[in-house]
Amino acid sequence: MKTKEFNGVKVYVGGLANIAADIDELLSFRKTIRVHLCNAYTFALTIESPELHSTLISAELNLPDGLPLSKVISPFENVQIRGMELLSTLMKSSKTSSSLHVFYGVREGGIKLFERKLRNLFGSDIRIHTVSAPYATLEELNIDEFRDVLESLKPDYIWIGLGTPKQDFLVDKVFEWTMYPCAIIPVGAVFDFVLGATPEAPSFMRKIGLEWLFRLIKEPRRLIKRYTKYNIIFAWQVLRFIWQLLCIEIDRFKRS
């Protein structure tokens, strides 16, 4: 499995075409796997939260969700895997095995619409179960119901949509509950994309790395801090990453 290290975290660079097969390979070892979608904001937050950094380090897979991150770690390959692309890929690839998908974090009152939208996208024969969650801190959430659902159904895929970093921390709690092979995947805004509550950026903006600008225009009050303070932090991390690579090359040149 191809990975590259950024800020002490191994990031998957196998691309969308290989992710379903690589997840299946990990699941074949009969264990639970934690799959995080990472972007500039995720890594910038690790400066403030050593706990989040540890969470990413311990995960089985960290996927480059953001284009800037994907181009920093692999500038000449298309290794970006967006949340909606991952959902679509795994929903389609798992249909042959009748896998069960559980979704946690859909807004209250939206379960029926969410499941109808999923079936419109991926077929009426998909096996899904949805648990709603209010907007609250991780400590305020009543996750006992969610735990009971997982223990009863033992799903193959567990999708969590609570926003970063709350959803990433919940992954580790779910990991402690699951004693069987399954994939736990936090996917942020994907649930709202499915519901149509939040529009996706146009394809041309995603391709040139301007999805953040589209989202900022749509939700300026919520995202202005993310795309100012945290993008600056990420830029500093990138400069440090480049400097470390240069130091390695200089040291290798001196030794030759």
C-alpha positions as CSV (number, residue, x, y, z in Angstrom):
1,M,0.0,0.0,0.0
2,K,1.5,3.3,-1.1
3,T,1.9,6.0,1.5
4,K,3.9,9.2,2.0
5,E,4.6,10.9,5.3
6,F,3.6,14.4,6.1
7,N,3.9,16.0,9.5
8,G,4.7,12.6,11.0
9,V,1.5,11.1,9.5
10,K,1.4,8.4,6.8
11,V,-0.9,9.6,4.0
12,Y,-2.3,7.2,1.4
13,V,-1.2,7.9,-2.2
14,G,-2.7,5.0,-4.0
15,G,-5.5,7.1,-5.5
16,L,-9.2,6.6,-5.9
17,A,-8.8,3.7,-8.4
18,N,-7.1,1.5,-5.8
19,I,-8.8,2.5,-2.5
20,A,-11.6,0.0,-2.5
21,A,-9.2,-2.9,-3.1
22,D,-6.8,-1.7,-0.5
23,I,-9.5,-1.3,2.1
24,D,-10.7,-4.9,1.3
25,E,-7.2,-6.1,1.8
26,L,-7.0,-4.5,5.2
27,L,-10.3,-5.9,6.1
28,S,-9.2,-9.4,5.1
29,F,-6.9,-9.4,8.2
30,R,-10.2,-9.6,10.2
31,K,-9.8,-6.4,12.1
32,T,-11.4,-2.9,12.4
33,I,-9.8,-0.2,10.4
34,R,-9.9,3.6,10.9
35,V,-10.0,5.7,7.8
36,H,-9.6,9.5,8.1
37,L,-10.1,12.0,5.3
38,C,-7.4,14.7,5.7
39,N,-7.0,18.2,4.3
40,A,-5.2,21.4,5.1
41,Y,-7.5,22.2,8.0
42,T,-7.1,18.7,9.5
43,F,-3.3,19.1,9.6
44,A,-3.4,22.7,10.8
45,L,-5.6,21.6,13.7
46,T,-2.9,19.1,14.8
47,I,-0.7,22.0,15.9
48,E,-3.4,22.9,18.5
49,S,-4.4,19.4,19.3
50,P,-1.7,16.7,19.9
51,E,-4.6,14.3,20.5
52,L,-5.8,14.7,16.9
53,H,-2.2,14.2,15.7
54,S,-2.0,11.0,17.7
55,T,-5.4,9.9,16.3
56,L,-4.1,10.3,12.7
57,I,-0.8,8.5,13.5
58,S,-2.6,5.5,14.9
59,A,-5.1,5.2,12.1
60,E,-4.8,2.5,9.5
61,L,-5.5,4.9,6.6
62,N,-5.3,8.6,6.1
63,L,-6.7,9.8,2.8
64,P,-5.8,13.1,1.1
65,D,-9.2,14.7,0.8
66,G,-7.9,18.2,0.0
67,L,-6.2,19.1,-3.3
68,P,-3.4,21.3,-1.7
69,L,-2.4,18.4,0.6
70,S,-2.5,15.9,-2.2
71,K,-0.3,18.0,-4.4
72,V,2.2,18.7,-1.6
73,I,2.8,15.0,-0.9
74,S,2.5,13.8,-4.5
75,P,2.8,16.7,-7.0
76,F,2.8,14.7,-10.2
77,E,0.0,12.2,-9.5
78,N,-3.7,12.5,-8.9
79,V,-4.0,11.0,-5.4
80,Q,-6.8,13.2,-4.0
81,I,-9.8,11.2,-2.7
82,R,-12.8,13.4,-1.8
83,G,-15.4,12.3,0.7
84,M,-18.2,12.0,-1.9
85,E,-15.9,10.1,-4.3
86,L,-15.0,7.7,-1.5
87,L,-18.7,7.1,-0.5
88,S,-19.6,6.5,-4.1
89,T,-16.7,4.1,-4.7
90,L,-17.3,2.0,-1.6
91,M,-21.1,1.9,-1.9
92,K,-20.7,0.6,-5.5
93,S,-17.9,-1.9,-4.8
94,S,-19.6,-3.3,-1.7
95,K,-22.9,-4.1,-3.4
96,T,-21.7,-7.5,-4.6
97,S,-21.0,-8.6,-1.1
98,S,-24.3,-7.1,0.3
99,S,-22.3,-5.1,2.8
100,L,-24.2,-3.2,5.5
101,H,-23.5,0.6,5.8
102,V,-24.4,2.5,9.0
103,F,-24.5,6.3,8.9
104,Y,-24.2,8.3,12.1
105,G,-24.7,12.1,12.3
106,V,-27.5,12.8,9.8
107,R,-29.4,15.9,11.0
108,E,-32.4,15.2,13.1
109,G,-35.6,14.8,11.0
110,G,-33.5,14.0,7.9
111,I,-33.2,10.2,8.0
112,K,-36.0,9.3,5.5
113,L,-34.8,11.9,3.0
114,F,-31.2,10.8,3.4
115,E,-31.9,7.2,2.9
116,R,-34.1,7.9,-0.1
117,K,-31.4,10.1,-1.7
118,L,-28.8,7.3,-1.1
119,R,-31.1,4.7,-2.8
120,N,-31.6,7.1,-5.7
121,L,-27.8,7.4,-6.1
122,F,-26.8,3.8,-5.5
123,G,-29.8,1.6,-6.1
124,S,-32.8,0.4,-4.0
125,D,-31.0,-2.8,-3.0
126,I,-28.3,-1.2,-0.9
127,R,-28.3,-2.2,2.8
128,I,-28.2,0.9,5.0
129,H,-29.2,2.0,8.5
130,T,-29.1,5.7,9.7
131,V,-28.8,7.2,13.1
132,S,-29.4,10.9,13.6
133,A,-27.4,13.2,15.9
134,P,-28.1,16.8,17.1
135,Y,-25.5,19.5,16.8
136,A,-23.6,19.1,20.1
137,T,-20.1,18.6,21.5
138,L,-18.8,15.0,21.6
139,E,-19.3,15.0,25.4
140,E,-22.9,16.1,25.1
141,L,-23.9,13.5,22.5
142,N,-25.7,10.5,23.7
143,I,-23.8,7.8,21.8
144,D,-25.2,4.8,23.7
145,E,-27.9,4.4,21.1
146,F,-25.2,4.4,18.4
147,R,-23.2,1.8,20.3
148,D,-26.3,-0.4,20.7
149,V,-26.9,-0.2,16.9
150,L,-23.4,-1.2,16.1
151,E,-23.4,-4.1,18.5
152,S,-26.8,-5.3,17.1
153,L,-26.1,-4.9,13.4
154,K,-22.3,-5.3,13.2
155,P,-22.1,-3.3,9.9
156,D,-19.3,-3.6,7.4
157,Y,-18.9,0.2,7.0
158,I,-19.5,2.9,9.7
159,W,-19.8,6.4,8.3
160,I,-19.6,9.4,10.7
161,G,-20.6,12.9,9.8
162,L,-20.1,15.3,12.7
163,G,-17.4,17.6,11.4
164,T,-13.6,17.8,12.1
165,P,-12.2,17.1,14.6
166,K,-15.2,15.8,16.6
167,Q,-15.9,13.0,14.2
168,D,-12.2,11.9,14.2
169,F,-12.2,11.6,18.0
170,L,-15.4,9.5,17.8
171,V,-13.7,7.1,15.5
172,D,-11.3,6.0,18.3
173,K,-14.3,5.4,20.6
174,V,-16.1,3.3,18.0
175,F,-12.8,1.4,17.4
176,E,-12.9,0.3,21.0
177,W,-16.5,-1.0,20.6
178,T,-16.0,-3.0,17.4
179,M,-14.4,-6.4,17.7
180,Y,-15.0,-7.5,14.1
181,P,-13.7,-6.5,10.6
182,C,-15.3,-3.2,9.6
183,A,-14.2,0.3,8.3
184,I,-14.9,3.4,10.3
185,I,-14.9,6.5,8.1
186,P,-15.6,10.1,9.2
187,V,-16.8,12.1,6.2
188,G,-17.7,15.6,7.3
189,A,-20.0,17.5,5.0
190,V,-20.8,14.5,2.8
191,F,-24.1,13.8,4.5
192,D,-25.2,17.4,3.8
193,F,-24.1,16.9,0.2
194,V,-26.3,13.8,-0.1
195,L,-29.2,15.6,1.4
196,G,-28.7,18.6,-0.8
197,A,-28.5,20.9,2.2
198,T,-25.1,22.0,1.2
199,P,-24.2,22.3,-2.5
200,E,-20.9,20.8,-3.8
201,A,-18.5,23.1,-5.6
202,P,-18.6,23.0,-9.4
203,S,-16.3,20.4,-11.0
204,F,-14.0,23.0,-12.5
205,M,-13.4,24.6,-9.1
206,R,-12.7,21.3,-7.5
207,K,-10.2,20.4,-10.3
208,I,-8.1,23.6,-9.7
209,G,-8.2,23.5,-6.0
210,L,-10.8,26.2,-5.4
211,E,-13.4,24.2,-3.6
212,W,-12.5,26.1,-0.4
213,L,-13.4,29.4,-2.1
214,F,-16.8,28.1,-3.1
215,R,-17.5,26.9,0.4
216,L,-16.3,30.2,1.9
217,I,-18.6,32.2,-0.3
218,K,-21.5,29.9,0.7
219,E,-20.7,29.9,4.5
220,P,-18.5,32.9,5.2
221,R,-19.3,33.3,8.9
222,R,-18.5,29.7,9.7
223,L,-15.5,29.2,7.5
224,I,-13.6,32.5,7.5
225,K,-11.5,31.5,10.5
226,R,-10.7,28.1,8.9
227,Y,-9.5,29.6,5.7
228,T,-7.4,32.4,7.2
229,K,-5.8,31.3,10.4
230,Y,-5.6,27.6,9.6
231,N,-4.5,28.0,6.0
232,I,-1.6,30.1,7.3
233,I,-0.7,27.3,9.7
234,F,-0.8,24.7,6.9
235,A,1.4,26.9,4.7
236,W,4.0,26.9,7.5
237,Q,3.7,23.1,7.8
238,V,4.3,22.8,4.0
239,L,7.4,25.1,4.2
240,R,8.7,23.0,7.0
241,F,8.0,19.8,5.0
242,I,9.9,21.1,2.0
243,W,12.8,22.2,4.2
244,Q,13.0,18.7,5.7
245,L,13.1,17.2,2.2
246,L,15.8,19.6,1.2
247,C,17.9,18.7,4.3
248,I,17.5,15.0,3.4
249,E,18.7,15.6,-0.1
250,I,21.6,17.8,1.0
251,D,22.7,15.1,3.5
252,R,22.4,12.4,0.8
253,F,24.6,14.6,-1.5
254,K,27.2,15.0,1.2
255,R,27.4,11.3,1.8
256,S,27.8,10.4,-1.9
